[in-house]
Amino acid sequence: MPRPLCATIHLDSMQHNLARARACAPEAKVWAVVKANAYGHGLERGMKGFAQADGLALIETENALRLRELGWIKPILLLEGIFDASDVPLLAEHNINSTVHCVEQIKLLEYTQLYRPIDVHLKMNTGMNRLGFKPDEYAAAYKRLRAIPGIRNITLMTHFANADELEHPRLSVAEQVERFVGGAQGLEGERSLSNSGGVLHQAVLQAELQNDWVRPGIMLYGGTPGGRTAQDFGLRPTMTLTSEIIAIQNLVAGDTVGYGSRFEAPGPMQVGVVACGYADGYPRHAPHGTPVIVDGVRTSVVGRVSMDMMTVDLTPIRNARVGSQVTLWGDGLPIDEVASMSGTIGYELMCALAPRVRVREGRLGTHG
Ligand SMILES: *Cc1c(COP(=O)(O)O)cnc(C)c1O
């Protein structure tokens, strides 16, 4: 018997969420972001779930090549661009679009003969201060790229620091858009600005924002980029993590549970031991009170999460038994809720799903 812990990936929800992204930005082509193993869902499942996307975006050349081996024929974008001269011929050979964010990458493209033209995304740093050319350096970088014979289309790109909070007091989206428009003035090419936050606020931004390509990630996986909940945005969970109760302990007042004896029973009660721990990707920092569903009833984590197991309060559960079904997140329990209780974001929990967790595909509502 396999361990009962299992992540069910809902390809139908992935399709639904992609359609939501399109509805938010109907004029734009969509790069579905499948970096980090498709946010923990598996690269191949990302490819299947987002088959209707216009392109797939990720980080590593080797995973771009894997997409080609798996049969993806539409565009692919490397979000951090190339790392080394040996990557350049691969761009041409496998028709991979690369981000260009620094002078070193331009040099690599200048020095290596491209035997077939490639398309690039030229990145502007509009305040994120991670990657990209400053607005006043941007036109020069563009001209230098334009002079390379093997470069075909140059898409103008930037990334928002606060698309989940448009009016951020330190750096608003409007400010970033303004810097972008200023730096890109007079330059030919399609434009790509929005991540999930930007896509979900596209209606608000539309007036100022020309987005030929959008780059949603988290929203496609049924997570919220922040601000409102995924459900408010009409997004559906794409990953449901389920397990079972593998042991039950009957406690009396004063009994403690788990490492650090952090939880002390206030009176007689039952706790259930769930086959799922931090080595599976469940957050160790999930405090007492983090929601869990047992046999369809909401209850909560008690005691400290350990490597392979965690303990939950069975008080509200009727007839709990070894074998009772547990949902850790997903269908009926938003991953963002578990994440925020644990001081993190849904992104991190999805990406941290451990390789030892069994993964299967199933429609939303049919797991467990
Ligand atoms: C990860 C990433 C995205 C997607 O961001 P989400 O917040 O998950 O939508 C978009 N663009 C770039 C450049 C990224 O690195």
The ligand as a Gaussian input file, in Angstrom:
#p B3LYP/6-31G(d) Opt

LIG

0 1
 C        7.238000      34.430000     -11.952000
 C        7.064000      35.492000     -12.941000
 C        5.790000      35.835000     -13.398000
 C        4.525000      35.226000     -12.814000
 O        4.248000      35.838000     -11.574000
 P        2.917000      35.514000     -10.756000
 O        2.919000      36.461000      -9.626000
 O        3.038000      34.087000     -10.312000
 O        1.805000      35.707000     -11.705000
 C        5.689000      36.776000     -14.400000
 N        6.794000      37.374000     -14.922000
 C        8.023000      37.078000     -14.489000
 C        9.198000      37.783000     -15.086000
 C        8.215000      36.146000     -13.482000
 O        9.446000      35.862000     -13.064000

